[in-house]
Amino acid sequence: MTELAIHARNLCKDFGQVKAVQSLNLEIPRSRIYGFLGPNGSGKTTAIRMLCGLLTPTSGDINVLGYSIPDEAEALRLKVGYMTQSFSLFDDLTIEENLQFIADIYTLDRKFKRHRIGLSAERYKLTSFLKKRASEISGGEKQRLALAAATLHNPELLFLDEPTSSVDPVNRRIFWEALFDLVDEGTTILVSTHYMEEAERCHALAILDKGLLMAEGSPAELRERIDASIVTVESDQPRQVGKMLEQLSFVHSSTQVGQLLRVMVAIDQATPEKAVSDAIKQAGLSLIHCNIARPGLEDVFVAATRTQVDTL
């Protein structure tokens, strides 16, 4: 039986009339990267704060690394790391001073502290500017510093709340390579994101919207289970074709990528490409080709959250 790092049942959090998280159930195995995928306001940060004991749930049960949360949150503290969405260290301290401060918070032994700071600086490529103030380094370097600080005490579980939201693609790739190194060493990682390419890197995902769990599984499983068909359309009139298709009852959405349209069609259409091409021809609009396409994770997300959007 797979050992779980996180087990949550019927987790809810209300802020007055606002239901930030509703009936969330999670089973997250150890030594995996598990992602929360969703837009701003979907409940990702609220869920993470409840799971690490920073926020008391309105209702529900949480077990993290064998600890009952929030009752045993203090005991859990030394077992987890938490990296916030925005840089939360000290700009006026040097990189080395920031790491020393975090090491003191976790009451690391002096000899072990020196060893861990040196190891983290080397691993996250911080050695060459340990004496620089945090205000003097780039956004990508700040994120590496924040990750070094969050893992300084060698946590079993790492919570990352949209850690690369302001980082360029190169530094984002470096950051994710570091995460997989941690997983190889046995760390479990829960990361929230709204980047589809980052979600693709996760072992498993929970798609959240308006506080609800809309879909869950590996990226491959989610693509396999999508409740829609995807059709690509090439046309000399992509804007007109897209707007026309979105008026049809069997079309869920249409989005333009260059000259191509990606059209999401109701799953009950036996030949979705024929239904789309027939509609374009009947409207007297340009059609170069129309084919069935493999769903992407963005398609999965749109399909999973479509009901929520329709009710707004």
Summary of the structure (lengths in Angstrom):
residues: 312
radius of gyration: 22.8
end to end distance: 41.5
largest distance: 76.6
contacts: 1001
relative contact order: 0.13
helix: 38%
strand: 29%
